[in-house]
């Protein structure tokens, strides 16, 4: 606990000492993220319901769980219902079961803009009357401007916290890459430096959710070996896409990627015969062997 508190003080400075609150599951050190964590730490000392807004995929539900863990303790888990996937006929029943499961503590309602006017009115009425018996943590898509979303924003404005998308906090990407890779079962040393540079320069329209999905798919492709750029599943045969990827990588990483692809292509054309592949490229076999080791193109076995 002391170690976690020290780490949080390093990340959030004086605010962590003043407000308290430890968020070991939240990766990032950007100013926008630390501001959100400071707000959550302050709200944890109140009884206010919490509203977490942000773009889809930015980590709103993860932040809600981190807040619930702060309120309930490190091992506490709040029940979560996702209104976006609940069929309308079972919403009322599911909501009542979740409130009972919360047992007077914290309940997370994700994508509350999908609850509909009736359930929204019912919940807000119970909050006003202080008869709900549980603390709400609600997440909303900030792009949604329908009546239900506006109603939630107005009712819970005192407990509003915004989580910024990755386009507003790119400095969090290096830590996020390691954290999300670990959730996919990868070790930090498995991630190639060229891959890291590519991921850190990519614009993630789907934010954390898209990055997590890409890493999980790449982890399935690379297995126990190093994760390289080609494991991301890009179509390297499309010239326009290859050039666009090169701009993201920078000159040196793009050239490295091209050299690796060329070696792999030569190996594929010769059925994995390193001597023939070296002759095809006009280089000595010893130099060719060193290249495929250095560039990570040695995953095609001899005689394949």
Secondary structure, 3 states (H helix, E strand, C coil): CHHHHHHHHHHHCHHHHHHCCCCCCCCCCCHHHHHHHHHHHHHCCCCCCEEEEECCCCCHHHHHHHHHHHHHCCCCCCEEEECCCCCHHHHHHHHHHHHHHHCCCEEEEECHHHCCHHHHHHHHHHHHHCCCCCEEEEEEECCCCCHHHHHHHHHCHHHEEECCCCCCCHHHHHHHHHHHHHHCCCCHHHECHHHHHHHHHCCCCCHHHHHHHHHHHHHHHHCCCCECHHHHCCCCCCHHHHHHHHHHHCHHHHHHHHHHHHHHHHHHHCCCCHHHHHHHHCCCHHHHHHHHHHHCCCCCCCCC
